[in-house]
């Protein structure tokens, strides 16, 4: 079984959910993540929406996407990243799940509100707005992680 750093584990799962699990020999879990990603991607028509979004054709991206399927994607994506991270983290690390969970919530909300939101008269659509929602998701997740660690440390000592 290959050892990998936390960063490497997260980056492999950003590339494709399940890759870090496959690399370290967790084959069942890795194949499950890969298959779930493929099913959600195909059923939501996410790749086509990504292509249209990067071509600046946001209305086509919105028309082609199946939001009911795509709403599962952020949770799967963030969970696979956290699972990869968890396999490489030290045993004494606490609350590492919070930034991943917070991002899953924020990106899902960003996806849900994407048809109605424009920023400075620019309509980011169902791909770019959820990506922007990663930023507050990370900020809130790390804030809660450090607050819980701080208060937990002060209660014990």
Long-range contacts (C-beta under 8 A, 24 or more apart in sequence): 1-25, 3-88, 4-87, 4-88, 5-88, 6-85, 6-88, 6-89, 8-88, 9-81, 9-84, 9-85, 9-87, 9-88, 10-81, 10-84, 10-85, 12-84, 13-77, 13-80, 13-81, 13-83, 13-84, 14-81, 17-76, 17-77, 17-80, 17-81, 18-80, 20-80, 20-84, 20-87, 21-80, 21-83, 21-84, 21-87, 24-87, 26-87, 29-83, 33-76, 33-80, 33-83, 36-76, 37-73, 37-76, 37-77, 37-80, 40-69, 40-70, 40-72, 40-73, 40-76, 41-73, 43-69, 44-69, 44-70, 44-73, 46-70, 46-73, 49-125, 49-126, 49-127, 50-127, 53-125, 53-126, 53-127, 53-128, 54-127, 58-123, 58-124, 58-125, 61-125, 61-126, 61-127, 62-114, 62-115, 62-125, 62-126, 65-126, 67-111, 67-112, 67-126, 70-111, 70-126, 71-108, 71-111, 71-112, 74-103, 74-104, 74-107, 74-108, 74-111, 74-130, 75-104, 75-108, 77-104, 77-107, 78-103, 78-104, 78-107, 79-104, 94-148, 94-149, 94-152, 95-144, 95-145, 95-148, 95-149, 96-145, 98-141, 98-142, 98-144, 98-145, 98-148, 99-137, 99-138, 99-141, 99-142, 99-145, 100-141, 101-141, 102-137, 102-138, 102-140, 102-141, 102-144, 103-134, 103-137, 103-138, 103-141, 104-137, 105-137, 106-133, 106-134, 106-136, 106-137, 106-140, 107-131, 107-133, 107-134, 107-137, 109-133
